[in-house]
Amino acid sequence: MDMGLKGKVAIVTGGSEGIGKATALSLATEGANVVICARRKDVLDAAAAEISRQTGSKVIGVPADVSKAADIQNVVDKAVQTFGRLDILVNNAGASAAGSFESVDDAAWQQDIDLKFFAAVRFARASIPHMKKAGGGRIINLTNLGGKQPGANSMPTSVTRAAGIALTKAQSKDMAKYNILVNTVCIGSIKSAQQVRTVEAMGRQGSTMTLDTLYAERSRNIPLGRIGEAREAGDVICFLASDRASYITGTSINIDGGTSNVL
């Protein structure tokens, strides 16, 4: 199936590992040129080189802290300067932050809002003029199940992700006349480097839990009985970015193995 992505230009935030890296790989495999950004330059450069080597597409890494407006503008500028256009934006950067309401202070709220919500707003604001010039585009915002179905001890992430879902719907209405399609994927349990780091941190505190044990425990309440692979999310995101998804906008897709109780 031709996805219509050859020669398109994509930005993937948080693209050095996990879902972001898998998304960049899927897009590059389909012939897109990709700009990935993340904070750690060494990891970012290694990911860009690996994806380029595997796919033959051009992939560049631009170090950035997406909570900073100047860094966001620099990523978009580098993409357009390098490739001459911008067609796709995948707002993937973010980390889980979950606690009870009383445990979250103003600084934690602000940090999460800047990292997850304002980063998506600022990247879209900087990218949309270039998408208009190209005759259309795609914006895919990564959110999570808690944004639809928040639970106890889920703040601030559940609230900022709910804002991301609302942003997606509102943007889709405003951008449709420019052929800029905006969707969100709500992520469930997916294998990630963050979980690897969780096990490593637990080990430093004396825990004997292994990564396989962690995945097994987190799989118990997933109807499909397993944790998802990053590539499975990356492929869905790639489809939403493609010409094959040309009549899909303003929607959310759960990538969760059937976990969520809401559509």
N, C-alpha and C positions, 0 to 999 in steps of 0.2 A: 504494500500500500504506500503510495507516494503521499507524504504528509505535507508537501508544499512548503518545506522549511529551508530548502537549499538557498543559500545566499542571504537568508534573514539574519538579523543581529539581535541577540538577546543579552540582557543583564540578569544574572542570578545572584542575589545577595545571600550571604552565608554559604558560599559555593565551594568552600575548601574541603568539606567532608559531609557525610550523612546525606540527607535528602537533597540538599543543594548541589552537592557534587554529583549525585545520581541524576538529577535533573539536567545539569550541564552536560553530562555524558550522553543522555538520551537526545538532547537537542543537537549536540555536535554530531552524533551518529547519523542524524537525519540531514546533516549538511549545513546547519546553522553555525555562524560564528558567534562565540560566546565570551562575554566579559563576566568573570566571577570576582566577587569581593569578599573580604573577611579581614579580621584584624591581624592575624599572624602571617607575616610575609613569607616565611619559610614554608609553612604548610600550604599556603595559597599557591606559591610558585610551583611546588611539587605537584599539586593537583592539576594545575593548568597544563604542565608539561605532560603529565600522564594521560590526560584526556586528549590532548593534541596528538600524542603518539598513537593512541588507540584508534582514533577516528579520522585523522587527516585534516580535520577542521582546525581553524585558527582559534585558539583559546588564550586569552590573556588574563592575568590576575592584577587587580588594582587594590592595594591595601586600603582599608577604610574602617572607620568606626561609624556604623550607620546611625548612631544616636547623635551625630554631629552633622549639621546641615552643610557645612563646607565640604566634608568628605563625600557626602551624597552627590553634590553638584560635580565634584571632581570625577567621580565614577562615570556619571552620565557624559560629561565632557570628553573623557578619555575614550568612551565607547564610540561616540560620534566622530571624534578626530581620527580614530583608528580605522573605522569601517565605513564612515560616511552616512550612516543612517542608524535608526533604532526602531525595532519592530515589537520586541517582547520584553516585558518586565516581570520577573518572578520575585516577589517580596517574601523571602524565606528566612531572613535572619531573625534570630530570637532564641531565648533560652527559657526553660521552665522555671517559674518562680511561684511557689505555692505555699500559702500559710493561712492561718485564721485571720479574720478581719482585724482583730485587736493586735495582731503581731506585725502588721504592715504599717510602717510609718510613712511620712510624707516623702522622704527621700526614695524609698523603695517604690512607691507609687509613681513618682516622677521618672525614675530610671526605667521602669517597665513601659510607661507610656511613650517615652522617647525612643526606646529600642524597638518596640513592636508597632505602636500606632503611628507616631509621628514619622518614623522612618518610611512607612508605607505611603503616608501622605506626601512627604517631601520627594520621595523617589518618583511618585506618579506625577507630581507637579512639574518636576524637571524633565520627565520623559515624554509627557503628552504632546508638547509642541512638535517634537521630532516624529512622533507617531502620526500626527495630523499631516505633516509634510510628506510622510511615506504613504499616505492614503489609508491608514488604519493601523491597528495594532492589537496586542493582547496584554492584559495585566492579570496576573494570577497571584492572589494574596493567600499565603499560608496562614491558617488559623488552627483551632483545635476543637475537639468535641465539647470541652468545657465552655466554649463560647456560646453554644446552644443549650447546654444542659449542665450548668454549674453545680458543683457539689460543695460540701463543707471543705474548709482548708484549701481553697482553690484560688485564692487571691494573692497577687493582683492579676495573674495570667488570665483567669476566666473572664474578667471584666475587660481587659484590653483586647482579648480575642473576640469578645462579643462586639466591641467597637469596630474591629476589623471586618466582621461579617456585615455589619450595618454600612460601613464605608463601601464595601464591595457592591451592595445593592444600590446605594445612592449613586456611586460612580457609574455603574452600568447604565442607569437612566440618563445621566448627563452625557455620557460618551458615545452612546449608540449612534447618534447622528453623524459621528465622525468615523464610524466603523471600527471603534476601539471597544473590544469586548473585555468585560471584567468579570472574573469568577473567583471563587475561593475553594480551596480544599481544606477540609477539617480533618486534621491528623489525629489518629489514635496511637496505639503502641507500635512504634517502628524501631527497628534496630538502629542504634546510633552511637557515635563516639561519646556522646554525653553519658550514655549508660555505661560505657566502658570506664569512663572517668569516675562514675558513681561507685562502681565495684572497687576500683583502685583506691578511692578515698576511704571506703569501708575497710579495705584491707589494712590501710595504715592505722586504723583505729582498732585493729585486732580481729575483724570479721574474717571468717573463712568462706564467705559466700563467693561462688564463682559466677562468671557471666552467664553460663548456661543455666545455673540455678535461678538467677534473677529473671532470665527470660521465661523459664518454666513457671515461676510464681506469677509473673505478670500475664501469662497466657491462660490462666485458670478461668477467667471470666470472659474470654474472647470466644464467641461462637465457633470461629474457624479453628480454634485450638492452638494458635501460634502467634508469635510476634511477626509483624510485617517486615519485609525487606525494603531498604531504601529505594532500590530500583523499581519496586512496584509503585511507590509514590511518584518517583521521577517519570515513569512512563505515562501516568495519568496526567501529570502536569504538562508533559510534552504534547500530549494529545490536545489539551485545552489551548495550547499555544499554536496549534497547527491550523492549516486551512480546512481540515476535516471537521473542525469544531466551529465552523463559521456561523452557526445558528444557535450557539449556546452563549448566553450572557446573563449576568445577574443571578447566577445559581451557585449552590454549594454542593460539594461532593464529599461524602464521608469516606475516608480511607482508613478503616478501623476494624476490618475482619468481622463486621456485624455487631460491634460492641454497643453503639449508640441506640438508645430507645426512641430517638426522634430522627426524622428524615433530614 
